[in-house]
Amino acid sequence: MGTQYTDKIIMSIGGSLIVPNGGIDTPFLTKLNSFVREQLAKHKNRQFFLVTGGGATARHYIDAGRDVIKHELSREDLDWLGIHSSRLNGHLVRTIFRDIAHPYIIKHYEIIRKVTEPVVIAAAWKPGWSTDYDAVLLCEDYDVSTVINLSNVAQVYDKDPKKFKDAKPFDKLSWDGFRGLIGDEWTPGLNAPFDPIAAKKAQEIGVKVVVMNGENWENVESYFEGKKFVGTTIE
């Protein structure tokens, strides 16, 4: 019998954190490695599911394809480039946690694996949605009520803060309110704090999502310690 984990943590890690435009962010991965191992040392009944996004790797491949054929790629091809980029990032993260991670990356969500290791890596599945949706499927499969969504933005805003200086951040949002901001359609490479298809599924099954900046580990630690933190809670 393996360990029966009573505290399962699902973290959707944006690919922009793992592979920003400058290449693989090893300082971020070093901090992720330290954070997870410290959490496991403190909490013996805790188990981490780490879902990896594709990041700039997918965009580089998409741009290369467009440069060669001189026209738009199909939506399915765009999605598959993102999926394979996500899986490559997942292999990198699993390598980092090799001594304590489940040996197989979860990437087929019609199969529920029996996982007994303290770290489990998951990646993209098939075209039509992002790894955010896969994180919600893990909640359904492993009876978890919350997704920690780490990206390069601190909170959900009423409009793009990079374009509008008067963008208003939200500390809390209902699912109806959040979905009203982002719409209902998934497009490959969509830049949203949590994808529309994932948002719909999360609302349907009662999953809460906490959006935080994954570059601010002190803030992430504050959340885990039950202290005041900067982020947006959607439920």
SEPA-352525 format. One record per residue (C-alpha): residue number from 1; residue in three letters; x, y, z. Coordinates in nm, 2 decimals. Example, Ala and Ser with C-alpha at 12.3 -4.5 7.8 and 13.67 -1.06 7.14 Angstrom:
% SEPA-352525
<atom num="1" residu="ALA" X="1.23" Y="-0.45" Z="0.78"/>
<atom num="2" residu="SER" X="1.37" Y="-0.11" Z="0.71"/>
//
This chain:
% SEPA-352525
<atom num="1" residu="MET" X="0.00" Y="0.00" Z="0.00"/>
<atom num="2" residu="GLY" X="0.13" Y="0.34" Z="-0.09"/>
<atom num="3" residu="THR" X="0.08" Y="0.66" Z="0.10"/>
<atom num="4" residu="GLN" X="-0.28" Y="0.78" Z="0.12"/>
<atom num="5" residu="TYR" X="-0.25" Y="1.15" Z="0.05"/>
<atom num="6" residu="THR" X="-0.53" Y="1.36" Z="0.21"/>
<atom num="7" residu="ASP" X="-0.40" Y="1.69" Z="0.09"/>
<atom num="8" residu="LYS" X="-0.38" Y="1.70" Z="-0.29"/>
<atom num="9" residu="ILE" X="-0.26" Y="2.02" Z="-0.45"/>
<atom num="10" residu="ILE" X="-0.32" Y="2.08" Z="-0.82"/>
<atom num="11" residu="MET" X="-0.10" Y="2.36" Z="-0.97"/>
<atom num="12" residu="SER" X="-0.15" Y="2.47" Z="-1.33"/>
<atom num="13" residu="ILE" X="0.19" Y="2.62" Z="-1.42"/>
<atom num="14" residu="GLY" X="0.18" Y="2.86" Z="-1.71"/>
<atom num="15" residu="GLY" X="0.43" Y="2.79" Z="-1.99"/>
<atom num="16" residu="SER" X="0.53" Y="3.15" Z="-1.98"/>
<atom num="17" residu="LEU" X="0.69" Y="3.08" Z="-1.65"/>
<atom num="18" residu="ILE" X="0.88" Y="2.77" Z="-1.76"/>
<atom num="19" residu="VAL" X="0.98" Y="2.90" Z="-2.11"/>
<atom num="20" residu="PRO" X="0.94" Y="3.27" Z="-2.15"/>
<atom num="21" residu="ASN" X="1.07" Y="3.44" Z="-2.47"/>
<atom num="22" residu="GLY" X="1.43" Y="3.44" Z="-2.34"/>
<atom num="23" residu="GLY" X="1.45" Y="3.06" Z="-2.32"/>
<atom num="24" residu="ILE" X="1.40" Y="2.82" Z="-2.03"/>
<atom num="25" residu="ASP" X="1.38" Y="3.00" Z="-1.70"/>
<atom num="26" residu="THR" X="1.60" Y="2.79" Z="-1.48"/>
<atom num="27" residu="PRO" X="1.58" Y="3.03" Z="-1.18"/>
<atom num="28" residu="PHE" X="1.20" Y="2.98" Z="-1.18"/>
<atom num="29" residu="LEU" X="1.24" Y="2.60" Z="-1.20"/>
<atom num="30" residu="THR" X="1.49" Y="2.61" Z="-0.92"/>
<atom num="31" residu="LYS" X="1.25" Y="2.79" Z="-0.70"/>
<atom num="32" residu="LEU" X="0.96" Y="2.56" Z="-0.80"/>
<atom num="33" residu="ASN" X="1.18" Y="2.26" Z="-0.70"/>
<atom num="34" residu="SER" X="1.27" Y="2.41" Z="-0.37"/>
<atom num="35" residu="PHE" X="0.92" Y="2.52" Z="-0.29"/>
<atom num="36" residu="VAL" X="0.76" Y="2.18" Z="-0.36"/>
<atom num="37" residu="ARG" X="1.03" Y="1.98" Z="-0.17"/>
<atom num="38" residu="GLU" X="1.00" Y="2.22" Z="0.13"/>
<atom num="39" residu="GLN" X="0.62" Y="2.18" Z="0.13"/>
<atom num="40" residu="LEU" X="0.65" Y="1.80" Z="0.12"/>
<atom num="41" residu="ALA" X="0.90" Y="1.80" Z="0.41"/>
<atom num="42" residu="LYS" X="0.65" Y="2.00" Z="0.62"/>
<atom num="43" residu="HIS" X="0.34" Y="1.81" Z="0.52"/>
<atom num="44" residu="LYS" X="0.38" Y="1.44" Z="0.49"/>
<atom num="45" residu="ASN" X="0.02" Y="1.39" Z="0.37"/>
<atom num="46" residu="ARG" X="0.05" Y="1.64" Z="0.08"/>
<atom num="47" residu="GLN" X="0.07" Y="1.54" Z="-0.29"/>
<atom num="48" residu="PHE" X="0.14" Y="1.78" Z="-0.58"/>
<atom num="49" residu="PHE" X="0.00" Y="1.75" Z="-0.93"/>
<atom num="50" residu="LEU" X="0.20" Y="1.99" Z="-1.15"/>
<atom num="51" residu="VAL" X="0.03" Y="2.07" Z="-1.49"/>
<atom num="52" residu="THR" X="0.28" Y="2.23" Z="-1.74"/>
<atom num="53" residu="GLY" X="0.19" Y="2.47" Z="-2.01"/>
<atom num="54" residu="GLY" X="0.37" Y="2.52" Z="-2.34"/>
<atom num="55" residu="GLY" X="0.52" Y="2.87" Z="-2.32"/>
<atom num="56" residu="ALA" X="0.72" Y="3.04" Z="-2.59"/>
<atom num="57" residu="THR" X="0.83" Y="2.70" Z="-2.73"/>
<atom num="58" residu="ALA" X="0.49" Y="2.66" Z="-2.90"/>
<atom num="59" residu="ARG" X="0.50" Y="3.02" Z="-3.03"/>
<atom num="60" residu="HIS" X="0.84" Y="2.97" Z="-3.18"/>
<atom num="61" residu="TYR" X="0.72" Y="2.66" Z="-3.37"/>
<atom num="62" residu="ILE" X="0.40" Y="2.83" Z="-3.48"/>
<atom num="63" residu="ASP" X="0.60" Y="3.13" Z="-3.61"/>
<atom num="64" residu="ALA" X="0.84" Y="2.90" Z="-3.79"/>
<atom num="65" residu="GLY" X="0.55" Y="2.72" Z="-3.96"/>
<atom num="66" residu="ARG" X="0.39" Y="3.04" Z="-4.07"/>
<atom num="67" residu="ASP" X="0.72" Y="3.18" Z="-4.20"/>
<atom num="68" residu="VAL" X="0.77" Y="2.87" Z="-4.43"/>
<atom num="69" residu="ILE" X="0.42" Y="2.83" Z="-4.57"/>
<atom num="70" residu="LYS" X="0.34" Y="3.20" Z="-4.57"/>
<atom num="71" residu="HIS" X="-0.02" Y="3.16" Z="-4.44"/>
<atom num="72" residu="GLU" X="-0.22" Y="3.07" Z="-4.13"/>
<atom num="73" residu="LEU" X="-0.18" Y="2.72" Z="-3.99"/>
<atom num="74" residu="SER" X="-0.49" Y="2.52" Z="-3.91"/>
<atom num="75" residu="ARG" X="-0.64" Y="2.54" Z="-3.56"/>
<atom num="76" residu="GLU" X="-0.56" Y="2.18" Z="-3.50"/>
<atom num="77" residu="ASP" X="-0.20" Y="2.21" Z="-3.60"/>
<atom num="78" residu="LEU" X="-0.17" Y="2.52" Z="-3.37"/>
<atom num="79" residu="ASP" X="-0.31" Y="2.32" Z="-3.08"/>
<atom num="80" residu="TRP" X="-0.08" Y="2.02" Z="-3.15"/>
<atom num="81" residu="LEU" X="0.23" Y="2.24" Z="-3.14"/>
<atom num="82" residu="GLY" X="0.11" Y="2.37" Z="-2.80"/>
<atom num="83" residu="ILE" X="0.04" Y="2.02" Z="-2.68"/>
<atom num="84" residu="HIS" X="0.38" Y="1.88" Z="-2.77"/>
<atom num="85" residu="SER" X="0.55" Y="2.19" Z="-2.62"/>
<atom num="86" residu="SER" X="0.35" Y="2.13" Z="-2.30"/>
<atom num="87" residu="ARG" X="0.46" Y="1.77" Z="-2.29"/>
<atom num="88" residu="LEU" X="0.83" Y="1.86" Z="-2.35"/>
<atom num="89" residu="ASN" X="0.81" Y="2.11" Z="-2.06"/>
<atom num="90" residu="GLY" X="0.64" Y="1.83" Z="-1.85"/>
<atom num="91" residu="HIS" X="0.93" Y="1.60" Z="-1.92"/>
<atom num="92" residu="LEU" X="1.17" Y="1.86" Z="-1.80"/>
<atom num="93" residu="VAL" X="0.98" Y="1.91" Z="-1.48"/>
<atom num="94" residu="ARG" X="0.95" Y="1.54" Z="-1.42"/>
<atom num="95" residu="THR" X="1.32" Y="1.51" Z="-1.47"/>
<atom num="96" residu="ILE" X="1.38" Y="1.77" Z="-1.19"/>
<atom num="97" residu="PHE" X="1.15" Y="1.57" Z="-0.96"/>
<atom num="98" residu="ARG" X="1.26" Y="1.23" Z="-1.09"/>
<atom num="99" residu="ASP" X="1.35" Y="1.09" Z="-0.74"/>
<atom num="100" residu="ILE" X="1.00" Y="1.16" Z="-0.60"/>
<atom num="101" residu="ALA" X="0.77" Y="1.18" Z="-0.91"/>
<atom num="102" residu="HIS" X="0.53" Y="0.93" Z="-1.07"/>
<atom num="103" residu="PRO" X="0.73" Y="0.78" Z="-1.36"/>
<atom num="104" residu="TYR" X="0.46" Y="0.86" Z="-1.63"/>
<atom num="105" residu="ILE" X="0.33" Y="1.20" Z="-1.73"/>
<atom num="106" residu="ILE" X="-0.05" Y="1.22" Z="-1.73"/>
<atom num="107" residu="LYS" X="-0.15" Y="1.31" Z="-2.08"/>
<atom num="108" residu="HIS" X="-0.45" Y="1.09" Z="-2.15"/>
<atom num="109" residu="TYR" X="-0.73" Y="1.20" Z="-1.93"/>
<atom num="110" residu="GLU" X="-0.97" Y="0.92" Z="-2.02"/>
<atom num="111" residu="ILE" X="-0.74" Y="0.70" Z="-1.80"/>
<atom num="112" residu="ILE" X="-0.73" Y="0.76" Z="-1.42"/>
<atom num="113" residu="ARG" X="-0.40" Y="0.64" Z="-1.30"/>
<atom num="114" residu="LYS" X="-0.33" Y="0.51" Z="-0.95"/>
<atom num="115" residu="VAL" X="-0.05" Y="0.74" Z="-0.84"/>
<atom num="116" residu="THR" X="0.13" Y="0.69" Z="-0.51"/>
<atom num="117" residu="GLU" X="0.43" Y="0.93" Z="-0.55"/>
<atom num="118" residu="PRO" X="0.43" Y="1.27" Z="-0.38"/>
<atom num="119" residu="VAL" X="0.47" Y="1.45" Z="-0.71"/>
<atom num="120" residu="VAL" X="0.27" Y="1.39" Z="-1.03"/>
<atom num="121" residu="ILE" X="0.34" Y="1.57" Z="-1.36"/>
<atom num="122" residu="ALA" X="0.06" Y="1.63" Z="-1.61"/>
<atom num="123" residu="ALA" X="0.06" Y="1.79" Z="-1.95"/>
<atom num="124" residu="ALA" X="-0.17" Y="1.87" Z="-2.24"/>
<atom num="125" residu="TRP" X="-0.41" Y="1.61" Z="-2.39"/>
<atom num="126" residu="LYS" X="-0.58" Y="1.69" Z="-2.72"/>
<atom num="127" residu="PRO" X="-0.69" Y="1.99" Z="-2.93"/>
<atom num="128" residu="GLY" X="-0.97" Y="2.22" Z="-2.81"/>
<atom num="129" residu="TRP" X="-0.86" Y="2.35" Z="-2.48"/>
<atom num="130" residu="SER" X="-0.55" Y="2.44" Z="-2.27"/>
<atom num="131" residu="THR" X="-0.38" Y="2.27" Z="-1.98"/>
<atom num="132" residu="ASP" X="-0.61" Y="2.47" Z="-1.75"/>
<atom num="133" residu="TYR" X="-0.89" Y="2.23" Z="-1.86"/>
<atom num="134" residu="ASP" X="-0.67" Y="1.94" Z="-1.79"/>
<atom num="135" residu="ALA" X="-0.61" Y="2.07" Z="-1.44"/>
<atom num="136" residu="VAL" X="-0.99" Y="2.08" Z="-1.39"/>
<atom num="137" residu="LEU" X="-1.02" Y="1.72" Z="-1.51"/>
<atom num="138" residu="LEU" X="-0.76" Y="1.62" Z="-1.25"/>
<atom num="139" residu="CYS" X="-0.98" Y="1.78" Z="-0.99"/>
<atom num="140" residu="GLU" X="-1.27" Y="1.57" Z="-1.10"/>
<atom num="141" residu="ASP" X="-1.06" Y="1.25" Z="-1.12"/>
<atom num="142" residu="TYR" X="-0.88" Y="1.28" Z="-0.79"/>
<atom num="143" residu="ASP" X="-1.15" Y="1.46" Z="-0.59"/>
<atom num="144" residu="VAL" X="-0.97" Y="1.80" Z="-0.55"/>
<atom num="145" residu="SER" X="-1.16" Y="2.12" Z="-0.50"/>
<atom num="146" residu="THR" X="-0.91" Y="2.39" Z="-0.59"/>
<atom num="147" residu="VAL" X="-0.66" Y="2.47" Z="-0.88"/>
<atom num="148" residu="ILE" X="-0.37" Y="2.70" Z="-0.80"/>
<atom num="149" residu="ASN" X="-0.32" Y="2.88" Z="-1.13"/>
<atom num="150" residu="LEU" X="0.03" Y="3.03" Z="-1.16"/>
<atom num="151" residu="SER" X="0.11" Y="3.26" Z="-1.46"/>
<atom num="152" residu="ASN" X="0.30" Y="3.58" Z="-1.52"/>
<atom num="153" residu="VAL" X="0.01" Y="3.80" Z="-1.41"/>
<atom num="154" residu="ALA" X="-0.07" Y="3.88" Z="-1.04"/>
<atom num="155" residu="GLN" X="-0.45" Y="3.89" Z="-1.07"/>
<atom num="156" residu="VAL" X="-0.75" Y="3.89" Z="-1.30"/>
<atom num="157" residu="TYR" X="-0.82" Y="4.24" Z="-1.44"/>
<atom num="158" residu="ASP" X="-1.13" Y="4.39" Z="-1.60"/>
<atom num="159" residu="LYS" X="-0.92" Y="4.46" Z="-1.91"/>
<atom num="160" residu="ASP" X="-0.56" Y="4.40" Z="-2.03"/>
<atom num="161" residu="PRO" X="-0.33" Y="4.58" Z="-1.78"/>
<atom num="162" residu="LYS" X="-0.06" Y="4.58" Z="-2.04"/>
<atom num="163" residu="LYS" X="-0.27" Y="4.80" Z="-2.27"/>
<atom num="164" residu="PHE" X="-0.48" Y="4.99" Z="-2.02"/>
<atom num="165" residu="LYS" X="-0.33" Y="5.17" Z="-1.72"/>
<atom num="166" residu="ASP" X="-0.67" Y="5.20" Z="-1.55"/>
<atom num="167" residu="ALA" X="-0.73" Y="4.82" Z="-1.55"/>
<atom num="168" residu="LYS" X="-0.90" Y="4.72" Z="-1.23"/>
<atom num="169" residu="PRO" X="-0.78" Y="4.40" Z="-1.05"/>
<atom num="170" residu="PHE" X="-1.02" Y="4.17" Z="-0.87"/>
<atom num="171" residu="ASP" X="-0.95" Y="3.99" Z="-0.54"/>
<atom num="172" residu="LYS" X="-1.26" Y="3.77" Z="-0.59"/>
<atom num="173" residu="LEU" X="-1.48" Y="3.69" Z="-0.88"/>
<atom num="174" residu="SER" X="-1.78" Y="3.46" Z="-0.93"/>
<atom num="175" residu="TRP" X="-1.76" Y="3.22" Z="-1.23"/>
<atom num="176" residu="ASP" X="-2.04" Y="3.41" Z="-1.40"/>
<atom num="177" residu="GLY" X="-1.84" Y="3.73" Z="-1.36"/>
<atom num="178" residu="PHE" X="-1.51" Y="3.58" Z="-1.48"/>
<atom num="179" residu="ARG" X="-1.68" Y="3.41" Z="-1.78"/>
<atom num="180" residu="GLY" X="-1.84" Y="3.74" Z="-1.87"/>
<atom num="181" residu="LEU" X="-1.49" Y="3.89" Z="-1.90"/>
<atom num="182" residu="ILE" X="-1.33" Y="3.62" Z="-2.12"/>
<atom num="183" residu="GLY" X="-1.61" Y="3.48" Z="-2.32"/>
<atom num="184" residu="ASP" X="-1.68" Y="3.12" Z="-2.41"/>
<atom num="185" residu="GLU" X="-1.46" Y="3.03" Z="-2.70"/>
<atom num="186" residu="TRP" X="-1.12" Y="2.87" Z="-2.70"/>
<atom num="187" residu="THR" X="-0.86" Y="2.98" Z="-2.96"/>
<atom num="188" residu="PRO" X="-0.51" Y="2.83" Z="-2.97"/>
<atom num="189" residu="GLY" X="-0.27" Y="3.05" Z="-2.78"/>
<atom num="190" residu="LEU" X="-0.54" Y="3.25" Z="-2.61"/>
<atom num="191" residu="ASN" X="-0.39" Y="3.49" Z="-2.35"/>
<atom num="192" residu="ALA" X="-0.64" Y="3.46" Z="-2.06"/>
<atom num="193" residu="PRO" X="-0.58" Y="3.39" Z="-1.69"/>
<atom num="194" residu="PHE" X="-0.79" Y="3.07" Z="-1.72"/>
<atom num="195" residu="ASP" X="-0.93" Y="2.93" Z="-2.05"/>
<atom num="196" residu="PRO" X="-1.30" Y="2.96" Z="-2.13"/>
<atom num="197" residu="ILE" X="-1.36" Y="2.58" Z="-2.17"/>
<atom num="198" residu="ALA" X="-1.18" Y="2.52" Z="-1.84"/>
<atom num="199" residu="ALA" X="-1.38" Y="2.79" Z="-1.67"/>
<atom num="200" residu="LYS" X="-1.71" Y="2.64" Z="-1.78"/>
<atom num="201" residu="LYS" X="-1.61" Y="2.29" Z="-1.66"/>
<atom num="202" residu="ALA" X="-1.48" Y="2.43" Z="-1.32"/>
<atom num="203" residu="GLN" X="-1.81" Y="2.61" Z="-1.27"/>
<atom num="204" residu="GLU" X="-2.01" Y="2.29" Z="-1.35"/>
<atom num="205" residu="ILE" X="-1.83" Y="2.07" Z="-1.10"/>
<atom num="206" residu="GLY" X="-1.77" Y="2.34" Z="-0.83"/>
<atom num="207" residu="VAL" X="-1.39" Y="2.39" Z="-0.86"/>
<atom num="208" residu="LYS" X="-1.23" Y="2.70" Z="-0.72"/>
<atom num="209" residu="VAL" X="-0.94" Y="2.86" Z="-0.90"/>
<atom num="210" residu="VAL" X="-0.68" Y="3.09" Z="-0.74"/>
<atom num="211" residu="VAL" X="-0.49" Y="3.30" Z="-0.99"/>
<atom num="212" residu="MET" X="-0.14" Y="3.42" Z="-0.87"/>
<atom num="213" residu="ASN" X="0.19" Y="3.54" Z="-1.01"/>
<atom num="214" residu="GLY" X="0.42" Y="3.24" Z="-1.02"/>
<atom num="215" residu="GLU" X="0.73" Y="3.46" Z="-1.02"/>
<atom num="216" residu="ASN" X="0.65" Y="3.58" Z="-0.66"/>
<atom num="217" residu="TRP" X="0.71" Y="3.28" Z="-0.44"/>
<atom num="218" residu="GLU" X="0.68" Y="3.47" Z="-0.12"/>
<atom num="219" residu="ASN" X="0.33" Y="3.55" Z="-0.22"/>
<atom num="220" residu="VAL" X="0.26" Y="3.19" Z="-0.31"/>
<atom num="221" residu="GLU" X="0.39" Y="3.08" Z="0.03"/>
<atom num="222" residu="SER" X="0.16" Y="3.33" Z="0.20"/>
<atom num="223" residu="TYR" X="-0.14" Y="3.17" Z="0.03"/>
<atom num="224" residu="PHE" X="-0.03" Y="2.82" Z="0.14"/>
<atom num="225" residu="GLU" X="0.02" Y="2.94" Z="0.50"/>
<atom num="226" residu="GLY" X="-0.33" Y="3.10" Z="0.51"/>
<atom num="227" residu="LYS" X="-0.19" Y="3.45" Z="0.52"/>
<atom num="228" residu="LYS" X="-0.30" Y="3.75" Z="0.31"/>
<atom num="229" residu="PHE" X="-0.19" Y="3.72" Z="-0.05"/>
<atom num="230" residu="VAL" X="-0.22" Y="3.90" Z="-0.38"/>
<atom num="231" residu="GLY" X="-0.43" Y="3.71" Z="-0.63"/>
<atom num="232" residu="THR" X="-0.78" Y="3.64" Z="-0.76"/>
<atom num="233" residu="THR" X="-1.01" Y="3.37" Z="-0.62"/>
<atom num="234" residu="ILE" X="-1.27" Y="3.26" Z="-0.86"/>
<atom num="235" residu="GLU" X="-1.56" Y="3.04" Z="-0.74"/>
//
